[in-house]
Every structure is written in C-alpha cells, then in structure tokens.
Amino acid sequence: MMPGGRMNERNMRFMMKRMGMSTETLSDVEEVIIRRANEEMVIQGAEVTVVTMQGVKTFQIVGEVSTRPKGSAPTGGAASGEASGASGSHPHPPQVTAPAGPPEEDIALVMEQGGVDHDTAVRALKEAGGEPAEAILRLLQQRRG
C-alpha cells in the first residue's frame, strides 16, 4: 500500500481479517422499518450489509426511503386501503436523504488505524477524498504535529 494510493480489494479483505472484521450481505430483505418517536422510516427493497468488528455488528442499509406516521398501516396493498396502481402516485413520497458517506469498511479502518471516533473518521475520509490511507496518514500527522 502506497501513501495516497487506493488499496485493492484483496489487501482490504486481508486488513479486515487481521482486524477481526467481517462483512455479510443479507439476502431476500423486503423492507427495513426504523421506528422513531412520531414516525416510521420504511426502506423498501433494502440491501443490507452487516459489518462485524470486534464483536460489534453495524448494519448498512441501502434502498428507497419513505416515512409514515408511527403505528399506521403498512404501505402497498389492499390492507392499507390502496388501490393497486390506481392513481400512479405514492401515498408517502420518498424523502430526500443525505448523500451517502464513505463506506463503513473505510470508516472502520480509519477509526482503528487512526485511533479516532466515527465522526472524526468520516470527516478525515471526506477531507482525503475518500482515500482511507490518506485519511489515516493525515490523522497520524495531526497527532504528531
């Protein structure tokens, strides 16, 4: 691995294994529901990746997000009173979400090697243009200087 260069997939898997880190993709996930105080976030057609690091599981979820009032009936079907394809509009339009940040694997690597928390690792990766090695080097240089 050269400073400022990208790490290839094989080296990334090796580093992850050395740190006791693994990833697993969950198949056949139809939806994920996140219940908040006053609403539910529903992620349809979710792609879920489980990242395990030092015994702690982190879930990365990608999909179409919509919100509904907490406790309301599920969307999509006769049970919720919807006519299938009747109007062409969705009763809960998708919400605008923040752009995706760096991959969790990169964040975990920067956290571990740089000895920093999650937010600092994300900020370092953004400042380094998404390059984990560059982010780690900058963090280490800041610590020394």
Secondary structure, DSSP 8 states (H G I E B T S, - for coil): --TTS---HHHHHHHHHHTTEEEEEE-S--EEEEE-SSEEEEEEEEEEEEEEETTEEEEEEEEEEEEEETT---SSSGGGT--TTSSS--SS---------S-HHHHHHHHHHHT--HHHHHHHHHHTTT-HHHHHHHHHHHHH-
